[in-house]
């Protein structure tokens, strides 16, 4: 029996090795920290202009935090909420306002909200370079999902033309 398992393992390793030998490297794009800081700052500032106490989180394509900015007076819960909106957006490669709509109805994706850090509530905006998802912005603290969404979109607009 042991020989059979070793033979199967050798076959799998040989197959993976052959596949890897012919594979090309992946080209990925990253959001520079300076642009992430600008996007988060603009998100918080846009909501502050409207009197809202906002938090903004910018994630990279892997869902790792680049920057988290808790605006003056923003509740402590907004740190988690902004993160989860950004995480959901980058994971599903879609804005959370659109995902919130998909969570309703017959073919609902709502059961996926039980996964860690998944939140189908507006305020998560995906950052794309062409068709490639390179990150996301999450916003939380305004009195409504559409308001959070608008602030996150202002953050993206601030940096969009400099993403390369």
C-alpha positions in Angstrom: 0.0 0.0 0.0 2.8 2.4 0.9 4.3 2.0 -2.6 1.0 3.0 -4.2 0.8 6.2 -2.2 4.4 7.1 -3.0 3.9 6.4 -6.7 0.8 8.6 -6.7 2.6 11.3 -4.9 5.5 11.1 -7.4 3.1 11.3 -10.3 1.4 14.4 -8.9 4.8 16.1 -8.2 6.0 15.3 -11.7 2.8 16.7 -13.2 3.0 19.9 -11.2 6.7 20.2 -12.0 6.1 19.9 -15.7 3.3 22.4 -15.5 5.4 24.8 -13.5 8.3 24.5 -16.0 6.2 25.8 -18.9 4.4 28.4 -16.8 5.0 32.1 -17.1 5.2 34.5 -14.2 2.2 36.5 -13.2 2.2 40.2 -13.6 0.4 41.9 -10.8 -0.2 45.6 -10.1 -0.1 47.2 -6.7 -1.4 50.4 -5.3 1.5 52.5 -3.9 1.1 53.4 -0.3 1.2 57.1 -1.1 -1.9 56.8 -3.4 -3.7 54.6 -0.8 -3.2 57.2 1.8 -4.5 59.9 -0.6 -7.6 57.8 -1.3 -8.3 57.1 2.3 -7.8 60.7 3.3 -10.1 61.9 0.5 -12.8 59.4 1.5 -12.8 60.7 5.1 -12.6 64.3 4.0 -15.5 64.0 1.6 -17.7 62.6 4.3 -16.5 65.2 6.8 -17.6 68.0 4.4 -21.1 66.6 4.8 -20.8 66.3 8.6 -20.2 62.6 8.8 -17.6 60.9 11.0 -16.0 58.4 8.6 -13.4 55.7 8.6 -11.7 54.5 5.4 -9.7 51.3 4.8 -7.7 50.7 1.5 -6.8 47.1 0.8 -4.5 45.6 -1.9 -5.7 42.9 -4.3 -5.0 40.1 -1.7 -7.2 41.8 0.9 -4.3 43.0 3.0 -4.5 46.5 4.6 -2.5 49.2 3.0 -4.0 52.0 5.1 -6.7 52.5 7.7 -7.8 56.0 8.6 -10.3 56.7 11.3 -11.6 60.2 11.0 -12.3 62.5 13.9 -15.3 61.3 15.9 -15.8 58.1 13.9 -17.1 55.3 16.1 -14.7 52.4 16.9 -17.0 50.0 15.1 -16.4 51.8 11.8 -12.9 50.3 11.7 -14.3 46.8 11.3 -17.1 47.8 9.1 -14.9 49.8 6.7 -12.5 46.9 6.5 -15.2 44.3 5.9 -16.7 46.4 3.1 -13.3 46.7 1.4 -12.6 43.0 2.0 -15.9 42.0 0.4 -15.4 44.3 -2.5 -11.9 43.0 -3.3 -12.9 39.4 -2.7 -15.9 39.5 -5.0 -14.3 42.0 -7.4 -17.4 44.2 -7.2 -18.7 47.2 -5.4 -20.7 46.2 -2.3 -23.7 48.3 -3.2 -24.2 46.0 -6.3 -23.5 43.0 -4.1 -26.2 44.1 -1.6 -28.7 44.0 -4.5 -27.5 40.5 -5.4 -28.1 39.5 -1.8 -31.8 40.0 -2.3 -34.2 37.8 -4.3 -34.4 34.3 -5.5 -30.7 33.6 -6.4 -29.5 35.4 -3.4 -25.8 35.4 -2.4 -26.9 36.3 1.2 -25.7 33.0 2.7 -22.2 34.0 1.8 -22.4 36.8 4.4 -21.7 34.1 7.0 -18.1 34.0 5.8 -15.6 35.9 7.9 -15.4 39.6 7.0 -18.1 39.5 4.3 -20.6 42.4 4.4 -23.1 43.0 1.7 -23.7 46.7 2.5 -22.8 49.7 0.4 -19.5 51.5 1.1 -17.0 49.0 -0.5 -15.6 50.2 -3.9 -13.4 48.0 -6.0 -10.2 49.5 -7.5 -9.5 48.2 -11.0 -6.8 48.8 -13.6 -8.5 47.8 -16.8 -10.1 44.4 -15.9 -7.7 43.6 -13.1 -8.8 44.1 -9.6 -5.9 45.8 -7.7 -7.6 46.7 -4.4 -10.6 48.3 -2.8 -11.7 51.2 -0.6 -14.1 50.6 2.3 -16.0 53.5 4.0 -18.1 53.4 7.1 -19.6 56.0 9.4 -22.1 58.0 7.3 -25.8 57.5 8.1 -26.5 55.2 5.1 -24.8 52.8 2.7 -25.2 55.1 -0.4 -23.5 57.9 1.5 -20.6 55.7 2.5 -20.4 54.5 -1.1 -20.3 58.1 -2.4 -17.4 58.9 -0.1 -15.4 55.8 -1.1 -16.0 56.7 -4.8 -14.6 60.2 -4.1 -11.5 58.6 -2.6 -11.1 56.5 -5.8 -11.7 59.5 -8.1 -8.8 61.3 -6.3 -6.3 58.6 -7.4 -7.9 56.9 -10.5 -5.9 58.8 -13.2 -2.6 58.0 -11.5 -3.1 54.2 -11.3 -0.8 52.5 -13.7 
